[in-house]
Amino acid sequence: MTADALEYTAVAFNIGYVVLAARENIWCWPLGIIGSALSIWLFVDSKIYAESVLFSYYVVMGFYGWWAWSRGNTDSGNFEIRTLHVSTHLGILLAGYGATVGLFFLLKAFTDAEMPLLDSFTTIFSFIATWMVAKRIIENWIYWICINALTIYLYFSRDLSVYAMLSVIYTVLAVYGYFAWRKDFIKQIEEA
């Protein structure tokens, strides 16, 4: 398979993942696993190393998310959409910024990474947002809107135009996902 064909195939699976995740369909996870596995090589080849590590994490989280959603396994013991308190998000943001700085210095010191600060930021916060999807935390979509908007530039700068367009689509789908989950979240509250 050529690099272009691999990129298009990975993008197709990754779009399928986001569409199904926004619809709260458990089959999002196997699509995400396949799309992420195909993406790893492309990022190593483009010297976006943190992204390749991130997509390895996506593969692992794909299996976790699939397992958790299949069992209705959340902290509350059910399959409900949850929200986090603002103070929790502030803690997440501070920890994320700290981890971003740490990863930046590692990439700068030990690799020939292109755009190590932006690569570090999008990687760290993608780790966080992916965990939020698996835990069915509604704010994951807000994180994804910001992350995806930044990755558009990152991918275009590395000549990964298909992935840049994927990030445009992801940004739109994240807006859709937020409102779809919000509707279900409000319904949950009304039924409680």
PyRosetta script that sets phi, psi and omega in degrees:
from pyrosetta import init, pose_from_sequence

init()
pose = pose_from_sequence("MTADALEYTAVAFNIGYVVLAARENIWCWPLGIIGSALSIWLFVDSKIYAESVLFSYYVVMGFYGWWAWSRGNTDSGNFEIRTLHVSTHLGILLAGYGATVGLFFLLKAFTDAEMPLLDSFTTIFSFIATWMVAKRIIENWIYWICINALTIYLYFSRDLSVYAMLSVIYTVLAVYGYFAWRKDFIKQIEEA")
pose.set_psi(1, 131.6)
pose.set_omega(1, 178.9)
pose.set_phi(2, -71.8)
pose.set_psi(2, 163.6)
pose.set_omega(2, 179.2)
pose.set_phi(3, -60.6)
pose.set_psi(3, -40.1)
pose.set_omega(3, 178.8)
pose.set_phi(4, -64.7)
pose.set_psi(4, -43.9)
pose.set_omega(4, 179.4)
pose.set_phi(5, -64.1)
pose.set_psi(5, -39.7)
pose.set_omega(5, 178.0)
pose.set_phi(6, -63.3)
pose.set_psi(6, -42.5)
pose.set_omega(6, 179.8)
pose.set_phi(7, -62.6)
pose.set_psi(7, -46.3)
pose.set_omega(7, 179.5)
pose.set_phi(8, -64.1)
pose.set_psi(8, -40.0)
pose.set_omega(8, 179.6)
pose.set_phi(9, -64.7)
pose.set_psi(9, -46.2)
pose.set_omega(9, 178.9)
pose.set_phi(10, -61.1)
pose.set_psi(10, -42.2)
pose.set_omega(10, 179.5)
pose.set_phi(11, -61.4)
pose.set_psi(11, -42.6)
pose.set_omega(11, 179.6)
pose.set_phi(12, -60.4)
pose.set_psi(12, -45.3)
pose.set_omega(12, 178.5)
pose.set_phi(13, -65.4)
pose.set_psi(13, -40.0)
pose.set_omega(13, -178.7)
pose.set_phi(14, -67.9)
pose.set_psi(14, -36.2)
pose.set_omega(14, 174.9)
pose.set_phi(15, -64.8)
pose.set_psi(15, -43.8)
pose.set_omega(15, 177.1)
pose.set_phi(16, -56.5)
pose.set_psi(16, -40.8)
pose.set_omega(16, 178.3)
pose.set_phi(17, -58.6)
pose.set_psi(17, -50.6)
pose.set_omega(17, -175.4)
pose.set_phi(18, -66.9)
pose.set_psi(18, -41.2)
pose.set_omega(18, 179.0)
pose.set_phi(19, -60.2)
pose.set_psi(19, -47.4)
pose.set_omega(19, -178.7)
pose.set_phi(20, -69.9)
pose.set_psi(20, -35.2)
pose.set_omega(20, 177.1)
pose.set_phi(21, -64.0)
pose.set_psi(21, -41.7)
pose.set_omega(21, 178.5)
pose.set_phi(22, -62.2)
pose.set_psi(22, -31.2)
pose.set_omega(22, 179.1)
pose.set_phi(23, -89.7)
pose.set_psi(23, 5.4)
pose.set_omega(23, 180.0)
pose.set_phi(24, 59.8)
pose.set_psi(24, 37.7)
pose.set_omega(24, 180.0)
pose.set_phi(25, -99.2)
pose.set_psi(25, 124.2)
pose.set_omega(25, -175.2)
pose.set_phi(26, -60.0)
pose.set_psi(26, -22.2)
pose.set_omega(26, -178.8)
pose.set_phi(27, -72.8)
pose.set_psi(27, -2.6)
pose.set_omega(27, 173.1)
pose.set_phi(28, -60.7)
pose.set_psi(28, -36.3)
pose.set_omega(28, -173.0)
pose.set_phi(29, -64.8)
pose.set_psi(29, -48.3)
pose.set_omega(29, 178.0)
pose.set_phi(30, -63.6)
pose.set_psi(30, -35.3)
pose.set_omega(30, 177.0)
pose.set_phi(31, -64.1)
pose.set_psi(31, -41.2)
pose.set_omega(31, 178.4)
pose.set_phi(32, -64.6)
pose.set_psi(32, -38.5)
pose.set_omega(32, 178.3)
pose.set_phi(33, -61.3)
pose.set_psi(33, -48.8)
pose.set_omega(33, -178.4)
pose.set_phi(34, -65.4)
pose.set_psi(34, -48.1)
pose.set_omega(34, -179.9)
pose.set_phi(35, -60.6)
pose.set_psi(35, -40.4)
pose.set_omega(35, -179.8)
pose.set_phi(36, -68.9)
pose.set_psi(36, -42.1)
pose.set_omega(36, 179.0)
pose.set_phi(37, -60.8)
pose.set_psi(37, -40.4)
pose.set_omega(37, 178.9)
pose.set_phi(38, -68.7)
pose.set_psi(38, -27.9)
pose.set_omega(38, -176.2)
pose.set_phi(39, -76.1)
pose.set_psi(39, -26.6)
pose.set_omega(39, -172.5)
pose.set_phi(40, -55.2)
pose.set_psi(40, -50.4)
pose.set_omega(40, -177.3)
pose.set_phi(41, -61.1)
pose.set_psi(41, -41.1)
pose.set_omega(41, -179.1)
pose.set_phi(42, -59.9)
pose.set_psi(42, -38.9)
pose.set_omega(42, -178.7)
pose.set_phi(43, -74.3)
pose.set_psi(43, -36.1)
pose.set_omega(43, 175.3)
pose.set_phi(44, -62.6)
pose.set_psi(44, -44.6)
pose.set_omega(44, -180.0)
pose.set_phi(45, -63.3)
pose.set_psi(45, -29.6)
pose.set_omega(45, -179.4)
pose.set_phi(46, -92.5)
pose.set_psi(46, 3.9)
pose.set_omega(46, 179.6)
pose.set_phi(47, 61.4)
pose.set_psi(47, 36.6)
pose.set_omega(47, 171.6)
pose.set_phi(48, -110.8)
pose.set_psi(48, 75.5)
pose.set_omega(48, -169.0)
pose.set_phi(49, -66.7)
pose.set_psi(49, -39.8)
pose.set_omega(49, 179.8)
pose.set_phi(50, -63.3)
pose.set_psi(50, -34.8)
pose.set_omega(50, 176.7)
pose.set_phi(51, -64.9)
pose.set_psi(51, -37.6)
pose.set_omega(51, 178.9)
pose.set_phi(52, -67.1)
pose.set_psi(52, -37.5)
pose.set_omega(52, 175.1)
pose.set_phi(53, -65.5)
pose.set_psi(53, -42.6)
pose.set_omega(53, 178.8)
pose.set_phi(54, -58.0)
pose.set_psi(54, -45.4)
pose.set_omega(54, -178.9)
pose.set_phi(55, -69.8)
pose.set_psi(55, -26.2)
pose.set_omega(55, 171.4)
pose.set_phi(56, -66.0)
pose.set_psi(56, -41.2)
pose.set_omega(56, 175.7)
pose.set_phi(57, -61.8)
pose.set_psi(57, -40.6)
pose.set_omega(57, 178.2)
pose.set_phi(58, -58.7)
pose.set_psi(58, -38.4)
pose.set_omega(58, 178.2)
pose.set_phi(59, -61.5)
pose.set_psi(59, -49.0)
pose.set_omega(59, -179.7)
pose.set_phi(60, -62.6)
pose.set_psi(60, -47.2)
pose.set_omega(60, 179.9)
pose.set_phi(61, -66.1)
pose.set_psi(61, -27.3)
pose.set_omega(61, 175.8)
pose.set_phi(62, -60.4)
pose.set_psi(62, -44.0)
pose.set_omega(62, 178.0)
pose.set_phi(63, -67.3)
pose.set_psi(63, -40.9)
pose.set_omega(63, 177.9)
pose.set_phi(64, -63.7)
pose.set_psi(64, -48.1)
pose.set_omega(64, -179.7)
pose.set_phi(65, -59.7)
pose.set_psi(65, -42.3)
pose.set_omega(65, 178.7)
pose.set_phi(66, -60.7)
pose.set_psi(66, -46.0)
pose.set_omega(66, 179.1)
pose.set_phi(67, -64.1)
pose.set_psi(67, -47.5)
pose.set_omega(67, -176.3)
pose.set_phi(68, -64.7)
pose.set_psi(68, -44.2)
pose.set_omega(68, -179.6)
pose.set_phi(69, -69.2)
pose.set_psi(69, -32.2)
pose.set_omega(69, -179.2)
pose.set_phi(70, -70.7)
pose.set_psi(70, -25.3)
pose.set_omega(70, -179.9)
pose.set_phi(71, -101.8)
pose.set_psi(71, -1.7)
pose.set_omega(71, -174.7)
pose.set_phi(72, 63.3)
pose.set_psi(72, 32.7)
pose.set_omega(72, -170.8)
pose.set_phi(73, -89.5)
pose.set_psi(73, 96.5)
pose.set_omega(73, 171.0)
pose.set_phi(74, -124.2)
pose.set_psi(74, 174.2)
pose.set_omega(74, -179.7)
pose.set_phi(75, -58.3)
pose.set_psi(75, -32.2)
pose.set_omega(75, -179.1)
pose.set_phi(76, -85.7)
pose.set_psi(76, -1.5)
pose.set_omega(76, 176.2)
pose.set_phi(77, 84.2)
pose.set_psi(77, 9.4)
pose.set_omega(77, 178.0)
pose.set_phi(78, -138.5)
pose.set_psi(78, -172.6)
pose.set_omega(78, -171.8)
pose.set_phi(79, -103.4)
pose.set_psi(79, 25.9)
pose.set_omega(79, -175.6)
pose.set_phi(80, -80.8)
pose.set_psi(80, 152.8)
pose.set_omega(80, 172.5)
pose.set_phi(81, -77.3)
pose.set_psi(81, 138.3)
pose.set_omega(81, -177.4)
pose.set_phi(82, -122.6)
pose.set_psi(82, 168.2)
pose.set_omega(82, 175.4)
pose.set_phi(83, -130.8)
pose.set_psi(83, 157.1)
pose.set_omega(83, 178.0)
pose.set_phi(84, -112.4)
pose.set_psi(84, 149.7)
pose.set_omega(84, 177.8)
pose.set_phi(85, -68.1)
pose.set_psi(85, 151.6)
pose.set_omega(85, -179.3)
pose.set_phi(86, -55.5)
pose.set_psi(86, -40.3)
pose.set_omega(86, -179.6)
pose.set_phi(87, -63.6)
pose.set_psi(87, -33.0)
pose.set_omega(87, 175.9)
pose.set_phi(88, -66.5)
pose.set_psi(88, -41.6)
pose.set_omega(88, 177.5)
pose.set_phi(89, -64.5)
pose.set_psi(89, -37.5)
pose.set_omega(89, 177.0)
pose.set_phi(90, -61.9)
pose.set_psi(90, -42.1)
pose.set_omega(90, 176.4)
pose.set_phi(91, -63.0)
pose.set_psi(91, -42.1)
pose.set_omega(91, 178.1)
pose.set_phi(92, -62.0)
pose.set_psi(92, -44.3)
pose.set_omega(92, -180.0)
pose.set_phi(93, -62.8)
pose.set_psi(93, -44.6)
pose.set_omega(93, 179.1)
pose.set_phi(94, -62.7)
pose.set_psi(94, -45.6)
pose.set_omega(94, 178.7)
pose.set_phi(95, -63.6)
pose.set_psi(95, -40.4)
pose.set_omega(95, 178.9)
pose.set_phi(96, -63.4)
pose.set_psi(96, -41.7)
pose.set_omega(96, 177.8)
pose.set_phi(97, -65.5)
pose.set_psi(97, -41.0)
pose.set_omega(97, 177.9)
pose.set_phi(98, -62.3)
pose.set_psi(98, -44.8)
pose.set_omega(98, 178.8)
pose.set_phi(99, -65.7)
pose.set_psi(99, -35.2)
pose.set_omega(99, 177.4)
pose.set_phi(100, -60.5)
pose.set_psi(100, -46.2)
pose.set_omega(100, 179.8)
pose.set_phi(101, -62.6)
pose.set_psi(101, -43.2)
pose.set_omega(101, 178.4)
pose.set_phi(102, -61.1)
pose.set_psi(102, -46.5)
pose.set_omega(102, 179.6)
pose.set_phi(103, -65.7)
pose.set_psi(103, -38.4)
pose.set_omega(103, 177.4)
pose.set_phi(104, -56.2)
pose.set_psi(104, -49.3)
pose.set_omega(104, -178.5)
pose.set_phi(105, -65.3)
pose.set_psi(105, -36.3)
pose.set_omega(105, 176.0)
pose.set_phi(106, -63.6)
pose.set_psi(106, -46.9)
pose.set_omega(106, 179.7)
pose.set_phi(107, -63.9)
pose.set_psi(107, -41.2)
pose.set_omega(107, -178.9)
pose.set_phi(108, -64.8)
pose.set_psi(108, -40.7)
pose.set_omega(108, -175.1)
pose.set_phi(109, -80.1)
pose.set_psi(109, -33.1)
pose.set_omega(109, -168.7)
pose.set_phi(110, -118.8)
pose.set_psi(110, 0.8)
pose.set_omega(110, -179.1)
pose.set_phi(111, -137.9)
pose.set_psi(111, 172.7)
pose.set_omega(111, 173.4)
pose.set_phi(112, -102.8)
pose.set_psi(112, 34.3)
pose.set_omega(112, -175.5)
pose.set_phi(113, -58.2)
pose.set_psi(113, 140.7)
pose.set_omega(113, 172.5)
pose.set_phi(114, -89.2)
pose.set_psi(114, 138.0)
pose.set_omega(114, 177.3)
pose.set_phi(115, 51.7)
pose.set_psi(115, 55.5)
pose.set_omega(115, -173.5)
pose.set_phi(116, -62.6)
pose.set_psi(116, -31.1)
pose.set_omega(116, -179.6)
pose.set_phi(117, -70.4)
pose.set_psi(117, -48.8)
pose.set_omega(117, 179.2)
pose.set_phi(118, -65.7)
pose.set_psi(118, -41.3)
pose.set_omega(118, 177.4)
pose.set_phi(119, -59.4)
pose.set_psi(119, -42.3)
pose.set_omega(119, 179.5)
pose.set_phi(120, -65.9)
pose.set_psi(120, -45.1)
pose.set_omega(120, -178.9)
pose.set_phi(121, -61.0)
pose.set_psi(121, -51.6)
pose.set_omega(121, -177.9)
pose.set_phi(122, -65.5)
pose.set_psi(122, -32.7)
pose.set_omega(122, 179.1)
pose.set_phi(123, -68.2)
pose.set_psi(123, -51.8)
pose.set_omega(123, -177.8)
pose.set_phi(124, -60.4)
pose.set_psi(124, -46.4)
pose.set_omega(124, -177.2)
pose.set_phi(125, -73.7)
pose.set_psi(125, -22.7)
pose.set_omega(125, 172.8)
pose.set_phi(126, -70.9)
pose.set_psi(126, -36.3)
pose.set_omega(126, 173.3)
pose.set_phi(127, -56.3)
pose.set_psi(127, -48.3)
pose.set_omega(127, -177.8)
pose.set_phi(128, -63.6)
pose.set_psi(128, -48.7)
pose.set_omega(128, -177.3)
pose.set_phi(129, -64.7)
pose.set_psi(129, -36.7)
pose.set_omega(129, 178.4)
pose.set_phi(130, -64.3)
pose.set_psi(130, -42.4)
pose.set_omega(130, 176.2)
pose.set_phi(131, -59.2)
pose.set_psi(131, -39.8)
pose.set_omega(131, 179.6)
pose.set_phi(132, -65.0)
pose.set_psi(132, -36.8)
pose.set_omega(132, 176.9)
pose.set_phi(133, -62.2)
pose.set_psi(133, -48.5)
pose.set_omega(133, -178.7)
pose.set_phi(134, -60.7)
pose.set_psi(134, -33.7)
pose.set_omega(134, 179.3)
pose.set_phi(135, -88.1)
pose.set_psi(135, 0.1)
pose.set_omega(135, 178.0)
pose.set_phi(136, 60.2)
pose.set_psi(136, 45.6)
pose.set_omega(136, 176.4)
pose.set_phi(137, -94.7)
pose.set_psi(137, 120.5)
pose.set_omega(137, -170.9)
pose.set_phi(138, -59.4)
pose.set_psi(138, -33.1)
pose.set_omega(138, -177.2)
pose.set_phi(139, -67.6)
pose.set_psi(139, -8.4)
pose.set_omega(139, 177.1)
pose.set_phi(140, -52.8)
pose.set_psi(140, -36.5)
pose.set_omega(140, -177.2)
pose.set_phi(141, -66.8)
pose.set_psi(141, -34.2)
pose.set_omega(141, 177.3)
pose.set_phi(142, -66.5)
pose.set_psi(142, -44.2)
pose.set_omega(142, 176.4)
pose.set_phi(143, -58.9)
pose.set_psi(143, -44.5)
pose.set_omega(143, -177.8)
pose.set_phi(144, -64.8)
pose.set_psi(144, -35.5)
pose.set_omega(144, 178.4)
pose.set_phi(145, -58.9)
pose.set_psi(145, -46.8)
pose.set_omega(145, -179.9)
pose.set_phi(146, -67.1)
pose.set_psi(146, -46.7)
pose.set_omega(146, -178.8)
pose.set_phi(147, -60.8)
pose.set_psi(147, -48.9)
pose.set_omega(147, -177.1)
pose.set_phi(148, -63.3)
pose.set_psi(148, -37.7)
pose.set_omega(148, 177.9)
pose.set_phi(149, -61.1)
pose.set_psi(149, -39.4)
pose.set_omega(149, 179.0)
pose.set_phi(150, -72.3)
pose.set_psi(150, -35.1)
pose.set_omega(150, -178.3)
pose.set_phi(151, -71.1)
pose.set_psi(151, -20.6)
pose.set_omega(151, 175.3)
pose.set_phi(152, -55.8)
pose.set_psi(152, -49.9)
pose.set_omega(152, 179.5)
pose.set_phi(153, -65.7)
pose.set_psi(153, -44.4)
pose.set_omega(153, -179.2)
pose.set_phi(154, -56.5)
pose.set_psi(154, -48.3)
pose.set_omega(154, -176.8)
pose.set_phi(155, -70.6)
pose.set_psi(155, -41.3)
pose.set_omega(155, 177.2)
pose.set_phi(156, -59.8)
pose.set_psi(156, -39.4)
pose.set_omega(156, -177.8)
pose.set_phi(157, -66.8)
pose.set_psi(157, -21.4)
pose.set_omega(157, 179.8)
pose.set_phi(158, -104.4)
pose.set_psi(158, 15.2)
pose.set_omega(158, 177.8)
pose.set_phi(159, 65.0)
pose.set_psi(159, 30.0)
pose.set_omega(159, 176.3)
pose.set_phi(160, -105.9)
pose.set_psi(160, 66.7)
pose.set_omega(160, -172.7)
pose.set_phi(161, -64.8)
pose.set_psi(161, -32.4)
pose.set_omega(161, 178.1)
pose.set_phi(162, -66.2)
pose.set_psi(162, -41.9)
pose.set_omega(162, 177.5)
pose.set_phi(163, -68.7)
pose.set_psi(163, -33.8)
pose.set_omega(163, 176.1)
pose.set_phi(164, -62.9)
pose.set_psi(164, -43.4)
pose.set_omega(164, 177.7)
pose.set_phi(165, -66.6)
pose.set_psi(165, -35.2)
pose.set_omega(165, 175.3)
pose.set_phi(166, -60.0)
pose.set_psi(166, -40.3)
pose.set_omega(166, 179.1)
pose.set_phi(167, -66.3)
pose.set_psi(167, -33.3)
pose.set_omega(167, 174.3)
pose.set_phi(168, -62.9)
pose.set_psi(168, -47.4)
pose.set_omega(168, 178.6)
pose.set_phi(169, -62.5)
pose.set_psi(169, -43.0)
pose.set_omega(169, 177.9)
pose.set_phi(170, -58.9)
pose.set_psi(170, -39.3)
pose.set_omega(170, -179.9)
pose.set_phi(171, -62.2)
pose.set_psi(171, -45.9)
pose.set_omega(171, 178.3)
pose.set_phi(172, -64.0)
pose.set_psi(172, -44.5)
pose.set_omega(172, -179.9)
pose.set_phi(173, -66.2)
pose.set_psi(173, -31.6)
pose.set_omega(173, 177.4)
pose.set_phi(174, -66.5)
pose.set_psi(174, -37.6)
pose.set_omega(174, 174.9)
pose.set_phi(175, -63.1)
pose.set_psi(175, -46.4)
pose.set_omega(175, 177.4)
pose.set_phi(176, -59.7)
pose.set_psi(176, -46.9)
pose.set_omega(176, -179.2)
pose.set_phi(177, -58.6)
pose.set_psi(177, -41.6)
pose.set_omega(177, 179.7)
pose.set_phi(178, -60.5)
pose.set_psi(178, -48.6)
pose.set_omega(178, -177.4)
pose.set_phi(179, -69.8)
pose.set_psi(179, -34.0)
pose.set_omega(179, 176.9)
pose.set_phi(180, -65.9)
pose.set_psi(180, -46.2)
pose.set_omega(180, 179.3)
pose.set_phi(181, -68.2)
pose.set_psi(181, -36.7)
pose.set_omega(181, 179.2)
pose.set_phi(182, -61.4)
pose.set_psi(182, -42.2)
pose.set_omega(182, 177.7)
pose.set_phi(183, -58.9)
pose.set_psi(183, -46.5)
pose.set_omega(183, 179.0)
pose.set_phi(184, -67.5)
pose.set_psi(184, -35.8)
pose.set_omega(184, 178.8)
pose.set_phi(185, -63.6)
pose.set_psi(185, -44.9)
pose.set_omega(185, 178.2)
pose.set_phi(186, -63.3)
pose.set_psi(186, -39.9)
pose.set_omega(186, 177.9)
pose.set_phi(187, -62.2)
pose.set_psi(187, -41.4)
pose.set_omega(187, 176.8)
pose.set_phi(188, -57.1)
pose.set_psi(188, -46.9)
pose.set_omega(188, -177.7)
pose.set_phi(189, -63.7)
pose.set_psi(189, -42.6)
pose.set_omega(189, -179.2)
pose.set_phi(190, -65.7)
pose.set_psi(190, -31.9)
pose.set_omega(190, -178.9)
pose.set_phi(191, -84.0)
pose.set_psi(191, -14.0)
pose.set_omega(191, -176.9)
pose.set_phi(192, -74.3)
pose.dump_pdb("model.pdb")
